[in-house]
Amino acid sequence: MPEESQRESGGVLDQSISGERYKPYIPAAKTVAEFSLKAVVTGVILGVLFGMANAYLGLAAGVTVSASIPVAVMSVGVFSAFHRFGLGRRATVLESNMSQTIGSAGESLAAGVIFTIPALILWGESPDEMTIFIFAALGGILGVLCMIPLRRYLVREEHRNLPFPEGTACAEVLVGSDAGGVKARRVFWGLGIGAAYTFLMNVVGLWKGGVSLTIGALKNAKLSLGLNPAYLGVGYILGRRIATMMVAGSILAAVVFFPLVAQYVDMDWQRVAPPQLADTLAELKTVEAKKAAIISFYIRHIGVGAVAFAGIITLIRTFPTIIGTLRLTAARAIAGRRGDAPGDDRTDKDIRFRVVLGGVIVLTLIIAFVPIIPVKIIGAALIVVFGFIFVTVSSRICGIVGSSSNPVSGMTIATLIGATLLITATGITGMEAKVAAISVGAAVCIAAAVAGDTSQDLKTGFLVGATPWKQQIGEGIGVLTSAALIGVTLLILHSTYTIGSDKIPAPQAMTMKAIVDGLVGGNLPWLFLLTGAAIAAVFELLGMRSLPLAVGLYIPLGTTAPIFIGGLLRERVDRKLEKSGIRGEREGGVLFGSGMIGGEGLVMVVAALIITWVLGPGAGGFKLLPGFVGGIAGFFGWKYAPDIISLLPFLLLCWLLYKACGIRKKPAADE
């Protein structure tokens, strides 16, 4: 199909034609600036910033979101600003794409790290920055390398069938870069407002970080609402359906299971106390504190059971995808259509297969024999085998539903179960077995998360006409630079707020820890695990995806409630846009919400660094005006005054998020 007719039929991003006949925005025969210094530096900076923000978000809320679209928009905006102020020539589309490729690698790497590595800290281990860097770098590079042989099949040959939502959206942003400055302003506004709001709330202490209402009739069950801008932005990005399922799980935990388990514990707390909490209970001074710890333990395992079941079911659902993709990939490799026989076009050249294979072998040897990774040769083999399988699954799933819906936690749970059983079968027990199992799970989790992002980026590159091997090198740069700082970020957050506390409960890592603890120790609380699994099964039987509900069972209501409000705002915008005579764009809310996520995450990381430096570790509750909220209550003489006043800035934040979508009536001439 000639390029002109392609533009007429569906535009330069047309998904209706085959990948073989697709003409990219920048033709293969045309060479333009792509792998430039400013593209690399900008991508590295944005990758580190969003990686830090996503690390905080994952530790605090147990979810992460793709930063590909805001990074693409910000790249275009930054380059446009440089050109406008005479600081360089106008950037090409491919330079903006390279910046986005490098930048998005950082946030996906953070997702893989915070789901698993904090489990080591929760066990009392003390991984240092270098240990975390090695885990992150090896897992991330493994994800990139394993994705390379899949690119031609998943991205080009499956062009009609796999839309890669974030990758296509990024391509639309880049192709329409003449409007990028306007779109970028929404991200920067969200970033600034989210940062200012978080600073005034969490650091200064002008208002409370959440409000709550205790229901005495339900054994002191509590309804709560966190007032975080990041959670509101996450809810808008995820949408009403997923946000509703998450809050439903939290409501079940808060007003159903909490009263029931509290009644169960009250009957005879000493008899029902789990042996796993013996040391913790010995340190607690009051009976009420001991009971609270026991209740939390059992409710957490209801969530673990639900998450484990939902993750495994999600994985089983993808088995046809796994089999089909592996079979087709193997067939093409045997036929000589991969790696060493690349296409002649610039837009179809990958890093050579012999380089990829050599890289995987080197990684395997490093994993097997470097003492800092205690998995030995068996663990190294498990990482490579599980890694390639789940890289394939991750890439395919991202092609269908996008990176934000990629069930990495389910893949990690399956890996942990298999790895733990195999490791303990060799006679390894105790903490050695736990650390080895979580090490395998961490590497696979990071590889799967990075591979999903890599596949999206390669789709963007395919659409705009990038050079694949240059993008693949860019992914490696993004992984290594972000890996160098993700350990520092994680340890700073832990030193200030304490991983496992209410501030950063690290729910995903807690789940992984609980699974490995139970499998190695043989003392899983099966009653509560099976209760959670049964709830997830009921949702699956009703035809609903159970993973969001399962995550909600584990995450506090205070976290999922603002996510739900964000989802309702998205629903409001969608309904408005369906009406005739109304214009606007839901993507404006996505960009503003992404900015709020980045703003809160960056303030919390920077505040943690400063607080730890000035006051020392463990000062996470520090506020500049600690008595301000209490003073408000005293001034008004009403105990609910701080709650009402705290809700006002949050309502303003909701209004700003809605306004970012530009909902308005069309002029009469447009109707």
WOCOR-V363519 format. One record per residue. N is the residue number from 0. PHI is phi in whole degrees, 0 to 359 (999 if undefined). NEAR is the number of other ideal C-beta (glycine too) atoms within 8 Angstrom. D_CENTER is the distance of its C-alpha to the mean C-alpha in Angstrom with 1 decimal. Layout:
# WOCOR-V363519
n->[N;N]
phi->[PHI;PHI]
near->[NEAR;NEAR]
d_center->[D_CENTER;D_CENTER]
This chain:
# WOCOR-V363519
n->[0;1;2;3;4;5;6;7;8;9;10;11;12;13;14;15;16;17;18;19;20;21;22;23;24;25;26;27;28;29;30;31;32;33;34;35;36;37;38;39;40;41;42;43;44;45;46;47;48;49;50;51;52;53;54;55;56;57;58;59;60;61;62;63;64;65;66;67;68;69;70;71;72;73;74;75;76;77;78;79;80;81;82;83;84;85;86;87;88;89;90;91;92;93;94;95;96;97;98;99;100;101;102;103;104;105;106;107;108;109;110;111;112;113;114;115;116;117;118;119;120;121;122;123;124;125;126;127;128;129;130;131;132;133;134;135;136;137;138;139;140;141;142;143;144;145;146;147;148;149;150;151;152;153;154;155;156;157;158;159;160;161;162;163;164;165;166;167;168;169;170;171;172;173;174;175;176;177;178;179;180;181;182;183;184;185;186;187;188;189;190;191;192;193;194;195;196;197;198;199;200;201;202;203;204;205;206;207;208;209;210;211;212;213;214;215;216;217;218;219;220;221;222;223;224;225;226;227;228;229;230;231;232;233;234;235;236;237;238;239;240;241;242;243;244;245;246;247;248;249;250;251;252;253;254;255;256;257;258;259;260;261;262;263;264;265;266;267;268;269;270;271;272;273;274;275;276;277;278;279;280;281;282;283;284;285;286;287;288;289;290;291;292;293;294;295;296;297;298;299;300;301;302;303;304;305;306;307;308;309;310;311;312;313;314;315;316;317;318;319;320;321;322;323;324;325;326;327;328;329;330;331;332;333;334;335;336;337;338;339;340;341;342;343;344;345;346;347;348;349;350;351;352;353;354;355;356;357;358;359;360;361;362;363;364;365;366;367;368;369;370;371;372;373;374;375;376;377;378;379;380;381;382;383;384;385;386;387;388;389;390;391;392;393;394;395;396;397;398;399;400;401;402;403;404;405;406;407;408;409;410;411;412;413;414;415;416;417;418;419;420;421;422;423;424;425;426;427;428;429;430;431;432;433;434;435;436;437;438;439;440;441;442;443;444;445;446;447;448;449;450;451;452;453;454;455;456;457;458;459;460;461;462;463;464;465;466;467;468;469;470;471;472;473;474;475;476;477;478;479;480;481;482;483;484;485;486;487;488;489;490;491;492;493;494;495;496;497;498;499;500;501;502;503;504;505;506;507;508;509;510;511;512;513;514;515;516;517;518;519;520;521;522;523;524;525;526;527;528;529;530;531;532;533;534;535;536;537;538;539;540;541;542;543;544;545;546;547;548;549;550;551;552;553;554;555;556;557;558;559;560;561;562;563;564;565;566;567;568;569;570;571;572;573;574;575;576;577;578;579;580;581;582;583;584;585;586;587;588;589;590;591;592;593;594;595;596;597;598;599;600;601;602;603;604;605;606;607;608;609;610;611;612;613;614;615;616;617;618;619;620;621;622;623;624;625;626;627;628;629;630;631;632;633;634;635;636;637;638;639;640;641;642;643;644;645;646;647;648;649;650;651;652;653;654;655;656;657;658;659;660;661;662;663;664;665;666;667;668;669;670]
phi->[999;300;297;298;291;295;298;289;283;206;84;289;251;296;263;271;253;288;297;293;259;291;253;291;299;260;302;299;282;262;248;231;301;220;266;263;297;292;292;292;296;298;297;297;297;294;296;294;298;287;295;296;295;291;297;297;299;295;290;276;244;78;228;228;232;290;256;301;293;298;295;298;296;293;300;298;296;296;295;297;295;303;294;296;265;72;261;154;290;293;289;278;300;287;292;298;295;296;299;296;299;291;294;289;297;294;289;289;298;300;300;295;291;287;286;229;304;301;300;298;293;295;278;91;288;230;294;266;301;294;299;294;300;296;302;294;293;295;296;294;295;300;298;294;297;291;283;303;294;270;302;297;286;288;269;270;291;261;305;290;263;243;285;46;307;292;297;292;297;298;298;297;297;291;294;268;293;293;260;296;299;295;294;297;300;293;295;294;297;299;298;292;293;298;292;296;300;295;298;292;276;269;260;283;91;290;212;285;277;188;235;211;221;272;253;298;294;252;54;62;298;231;263;221;222;285;248;277;295;298;295;298;295;300;298;297;292;289;94;296;298;292;298;295;294;295;291;297;297;293;294;304;293;283;247;245;285;300;298;294;292;298;295;298;289;297;300;194;296;291;286;268;298;289;298;297;260;304;293;297;295;294;278;281;271;252;295;297;294;295;298;299;295;293;300;299;299;288;295;299;284;297;296;299;299;293;296;297;297;297;294;292;297;300;292;300;297;265;306;302;295;300;299;297;293;297;296;292;296;297;298;288;296;294;284;79;261;235;54;283;235;289;291;282;289;303;278;228;254;266;300;301;297;295;291;299;299;298;296;295;296;298;300;299;294;298;298;287;242;279;299;293;246;277;242;60;290;295;297;297;296;298;299;292;293;299;299;294;299;280;296;298;297;300;296;293;297;298;293;264;244;97;293;294;256;289;281;298;297;297;296;293;299;299;297;298;298;297;294;297;296;291;293;292;294;276;100;281;224;64;296;300;293;297;294;297;295;290;294;297;299;297;298;292;300;296;298;294;295;293;297;299;293;300;296;297;295;292;294;302;298;299;289;269;97;281;263;305;293;289;298;295;293;300;301;297;297;299;296;292;291;289;298;294;248;293;294;300;300;300;287;294;298;293;298;269;255;71;298;101;275;297;290;226;289;50;299;294;295;300;298;299;298;298;296;293;305;293;290;285;276;67;231;294;281;299;303;281;298;290;298;297;297;296;297;298;296;300;296;296;295;279;83;247;288;271;297;299;297;297;298;296;300;271;272;299;300;300;275;282;298;293;297;297;297;299;296;295;297;298;297;299;297;300;293;298;289;283;279;288;83;242;238;154;210;294;296;299;291;298;292;296;297;297;297;297;300;297;297;295;299;293;297;293;289;296;299;298;297;290;297;295;294;275;256;94;298;81;259;296;273;296;223;294;236;296;262;294;295;298;295;297;300;294;294;275;69;220;293;271;301;299;295;294;296;293;289;298;296;293;296;298;297;300;296;295;297;294;294;297;277;64;291;199;285;290;300;305;292;274;278]
near->[8;6;8;6;8;15;8;5;10;8;7;10;11;10;9;6;12;7;11;6;7;12;9;12;10;11;8;9;4;7;3;8;7;13;9;9;5;11;16;14;8;13;19;13;9;15;18;12;11;17;16;15;18;18;17;16;16;16;14;13;12;12;10;11;13;14;15;18;15;14;17;16;15;13;16;17;15;11;15;14;9;11;12;6;6;5;5;7;4;6;14;10;13;14;14;17;17;18;17;17;17;19;20;19;20;19;19;14;19;18;13;19;16;17;14;16;13;14;13;10;13;12;10;5;8;5;9;8;8;8;10;16;12;11;15;17;11;13;17;18;13;17;18;15;11;15;14;13;12;14;13;13;12;13;15;12;9;11;13;8;5;11;7;14;8;14;15;14;11;16;14;9;14;16;12;8;11;4;7;15;10;7;15;14;9;14;17;11;11;18;13;10;14;18;12;9;14;16;11;10;14;11;12;11;12;7;13;10;8;9;10;9;7;7;10;5;3;9;7;9;11;11;10;13;11;11;14;12;14;18;14;19;19;16;17;15;13;15;10;9;7;11;17;10;14;17;14;10;19;16;10;12;15;14;10;9;11;15;12;8;11;12;9;9;12;7;7;5;12;5;5;10;11;10;6;8;11;8;6;8;11;6;5;9;3;6;6;6;9;12;12;8;12;15;12;8;12;14;13;11;14;16;17;15;15;18;18;14;14;16;17;11;12;12;13;7;6;11;8;6;10;12;8;8;14;10;8;9;13;8;8;11;12;6;6;7;7;11;13;8;6;9;6;4;7;8;12;12;10;14;8;9;12;8;8;13;9;8;10;12;8;8;13;12;9;10;15;11;5;8;4;7;13;10;13;8;6;10;17;13;9;14;16;13;8;13;16;9;10;14;16;14;15;16;15;14;14;16;13;8;7;12;12;10;8;13;11;14;13;14;16;16;15;11;15;16;10;10;15;14;9;10;14;12;6;7;5;8;7;6;7;9;13;12;12;15;15;15;13;17;15;14;16;16;16;18;18;19;17;18;16;16;17;15;19;18;17;15;15;20;15;15;14;15;13;16;12;14;9;11;15;14;10;15;16;10;13;18;17;11;13;17;14;8;11;17;16;8;14;15;11;12;16;12;9;15;11;10;13;10;9;4;9;13;13;14;12;12;16;15;15;16;12;11;14;15;10;12;14;13;7;6;8;8;11;6;6;12;15;9;10;19;12;8;15;17;10;8;12;12;6;6;4;8;9;15;13;11;17;18;15;16;17;16;15;10;14;11;15;16;13;16;18;13;11;19;17;11;15;17;10;9;14;9;8;10;12;5;7;4;6;11;9;12;7;11;9;13;15;12;16;16;17;16;19;19;17;17;20;18;15;13;14;14;15;8;12;14;10;8;12;13;5;6;6;6;6;7;10;11;5;8;10;7;8;6;6;11;11;8;8;11;12;7;7;7;6;6;5;6;12;13;9;8;9;13;10;9;12;11;8;8;13;11;8;10;17;12;8;14;12;9;11;7;6;9;6;5;4;6;7]
d_center->[38.8;39.8;37.3;39.3;39.2;35.5;35.0;37.3;35.7;32.0;31.4;30.0;26.7;28.6;26.9;30.2;31.8;31.4;29.4;32.7;34.3;31.5;32.5;29.6;29.8;31.1;33.6;33.6;37.0;36.0;34.7;33.0;31.3;27.8;27.0;28.4;28.0;26.7;24.0;22.9;23.2;21.4;18.5;18.3;18.6;15.9;13.5;14.4;14.1;10.7;9.6;11.5;10.1;6.4;8.2;10.2;7.9;6.3;10.0;11.5;9.9;8.2;5.3;2.3;4.4;6.4;8.9;11.5;13.8;14.2;14.6;17.2;18.9;19.1;20.4;23.1;23.9;24.3;26.5;28.5;29.2;30.4;32.7;34.0;35.0;36.6;34.3;34.2;34.6;32.4;29.3;29.2;26.6;25.8;25.4;22.8;21.1;21.2;19.7;16.8;16.4;16.5;14.3;11.3;11.6;10.8;7.3;6.5;8.9;7.4;4.5;7.7;9.9;9.0;8.9;12.4;14.4;14.9;16.9;19.5;19.9;20.3;23.1;24.8;24.2;24.0;21.8;22.6;20.9;22.6;21.4;17.7;18.4;20.1;17.5;14.8;17.4;18.9;15.8;14.5;18.0;18.6;15.7;17.3;20.8;20.3;19.0;22.1;24.7;22.7;22.4;25.9;25.7;22.3;22.3;26.1;27.9;25.5;25.3;26.8;24.7;21.1;20.1;16.7;15.8;13.7;16.1;19.0;18.0;17.6;21.0;22.5;21.5;23.0;26.1;26.7;26.4;29.6;27.8;24.8;26.3;26.4;22.8;21.6;23.5;21.3;18.2;20.5;22.0;18.8;17.9;21.4;21.7;18.4;19.6;23.1;22.3;20.2;23.0;25.7;24.1;22.6;24.8;28.0;28.0;29.6;28.0;26.2;22.5;23.0;26.0;27.1;30.0;31.5;33.2;36.0;37.3;34.2;34.6;32.9;29.7;27.7;26.0;23.7;21.7;19.4;20.2;17.0;16.4;12.6;12.6;15.2;13.2;10.2;13.1;14.8;12.1;11.6;15.4;18.1;18.1;14.7;15.0;18.5;17.7;15.3;18.1;20.7;19.3;19.4;22.9;24.0;23.1;24.6;27.8;28.6;27.5;27.8;31.5;32.3;31.0;32.6;35.8;35.5;35.0;37.8;40.3;40.4;37.4;39.0;39.5;36.0;34.2;32.1;33.3;29.8;30.2;33.7;32.9;30.7;33.4;36.1;34.6;34.3;37.5;37.7;37.8;35.5;32.8;33.4;33.1;29.9;28.3;29.7;28.4;24.9;25.0;26.2;23.9;20.9;22.3;22.7;18.9;18.5;21.1;19.4;15.9;17.8;20.1;17.5;15.5;18.8;20.1;17.2;18.0;21.7;21.3;20.0;23.0;25.1;22.4;22.3;26.1;26.7;24.4;25.7;29.2;29.1;27.5;30.2;33.0;32.1;32.0;35.4;36.7;36.0;33.7;30.9;30.6;34.2;35.3;33.1;34.1;36.5;34.4;32.3;29.4;29.5;29.7;27.1;27.4;30.2;29.7;31.9;29.7;26.6;28.5;29.9;26.5;25.3;28.6;28.3;24.8;26.2;29.1;27.1;25.0;28.2;30.4;28.6;29.2;26.0;24.2;26.3;26.0;29.2;30.0;29.0;25.5;25.2;26.5;24.0;21.1;22.5;23.4;20.3;18.3;20.3;20.2;16.5;16.0;18.4;16.8;13.3;15.1;17.3;14.9;12.9;16.5;17.1;14.3;11.7;8.4;6.6;9.1;9.0;10.2;9.1;10.1;13.4;14.1;13.7;16.0;18.5;18.5;19.1;21.9;23.6;23.4;24.6;27.5;28.5;28.4;30.4;32.8;33.8;35.0;32.3;31.7;30.5;28.0;28.5;27.3;24.2;23.2;23.9;21.9;18.7;19.3;19.5;16.3;14.4;15.8;15.1;11.5;11.0;13.4;11.8;8.3;10.6;13.1;11.1;10.6;14.2;15.6;14.4;16.0;19.1;19.5;19.6;22.1;24.1;24.5;25.6;27.6;25.8;27.0;24.6;25.7;25.2;21.6;21.1;22.6;20.3;17.2;18.9;19.7;16.2;15.1;18.2;18.2;14.6;15.4;18.5;17.0;13.8;16.4;18.4;15.6;14.7;18.5;19.3;17.0;18.6;22.0;21.9;20.0;20.1;17.3;18.2;19.8;19.4;17.9;14.9;15.4;12.4;12.7;10.8;12.9;15.9;15.7;15.8;18.6;20.5;20.7;21.9;24.3;25.8;26.3;27.9;29.9;30.9;30.7;27.9;28.7;29.1;30.3;27.1;24.8;26.9;26.9;23.2;23.4;26.3;24.4;21.7;24.6;26.4;23.5;23.4;27.2;27.0;25.1;21.7;18.3;18.0;14.4;13.5;16.8;16.2;13.1;15.3;18.1;16.3;14.9;17.8;19.3;19.1;15.3;15.3;18.5;17.3;14.5;17.5;19.5;17.0;17.2;21.0;21.2;19.5;22.1;24.8;24.0;24.0;27.3;28.8;28.1;29.8;33.0;35.6;36.5;33.0;31.0;27.6;24.1;21.0;19.0;20.4;18.4;15.2;16.2;17.5;14.5;12.2;15.0;15.1;11.5;12.5;15.9;15.1;12.8;15.5;18.3;17.1;16.7;20.0;21.7;20.8;22.4;25.4;25.9;25.8;28.1;30.6;30.6;29.3;26.6;25.7;26.6;23.3;25.4;27.4;28.3;30.9;32.7;32.1;35.1;34.4;33.0;35.7;38.2;37.2;37.9;41.3;42.2;41.7;43.0;40.4;37.7;35.2;35.7;32.6;30.4;31.9;31.7;28.1;27.3;29.0;26.5;23.6;25.8;26.4;22.6;22.4;25.5;24.1;21.0;23.4;25.8;23.2;23.6;27.3;28.7;32.5;35.5;36.6;39.8;42.8;43.3;39.9;40.5]
